[in-house]
Amino acid sequence: MKTSDIIKEYSIHDSNAFNSLSPKMKEAAESLYEMLDSYVDGEDFVDSIEFCIMAVCEKHNIEKDKLLDYVELEVREQLKQTIEV
């Protein structure tokens, strides 16, 4: 399953976590999902995530902790929705 499939399935763009972001952070989050989709199955996904996070932070000139905070909030929100369904 690609990250973009999760975005469509769970409507991440409509999530509270995503909507609470600044426009710059929203662009960074979208870039992160796009980069993660470009990785081929079979590659080390954990290394891919770390590489993508660092690349997005550098590209958008944001702090790594801010992007990771968003990812954590998004995951918690989506897990909560999944459990409630």
N, C-alpha and C positions, 0 to 999 in steps of 0.2 A: 504494500500500500504506500502510495506516495504522500508526502506531506500535503500537497495540494488537494488530495482526496479527503484528508482529514479536515482541511479548511472548509471544503464544500459541505462535508457531512455534518460538521459541528458548527458551522457558521462563525469561525473565529473572527471574521471581520465585524460581526455583530456582538462579540463578547464584551463584557464589561472591562476586562483586562486590556483588550486591544483599543477600545474606545477611550480609555483613560489616558492613552499615550499622547504625547505631543506629535505634531505632524512629522517631525524628523524621526522620532522613534517608530512611528507607524511605517515609514519608508524602510527603516532598518529591519523591522520585523518581517515585512513582506520580502525584503531581499534575503533574509535568512531562510524563509520557507522555499523561495525559488532556488537558492543554492543547494539546500538539502535535497530537493527533487532531482538535481542534476547528477547526484552520485549514483553509481551503478550498484545493484545488489551484489553482495559478496565482498564489497570493500568494508574495511573496518568502520562501522557506523559511528562508534564513539570518537575515533580520530577525525572522522568527517565532520561531526558536530563541532568539535573543538576548532578545527580549521575554519569552518564556516563562520563561527562566532567571531573569531579573531579577524577574519577578512571583512566581515560586515562592520565590525567596530572601527576598523581602520578606514574603510571606505566612507562611512557616515560620520566619522570623527566623534564617536560616542564611547562612553566608558563600558567596559565589559560587564561590570557588576549591574549596570542599569539594564542591559539586554538580558542578562541572566535572571534578574528580578522579574522582568516581564514574562520570560519563558516559564518561570516557576508559577507565577500567578495564573497564566494561561492554562498550564497543565492542571493545576488545582481546580480551576473553574470547569474545565472540560471533564475531569474525573468526577466532580460533583454532579454534573449533568448526566453523565453516563450511569452513575450509581442510582440516581433518582428515577431513571427511565425504567 
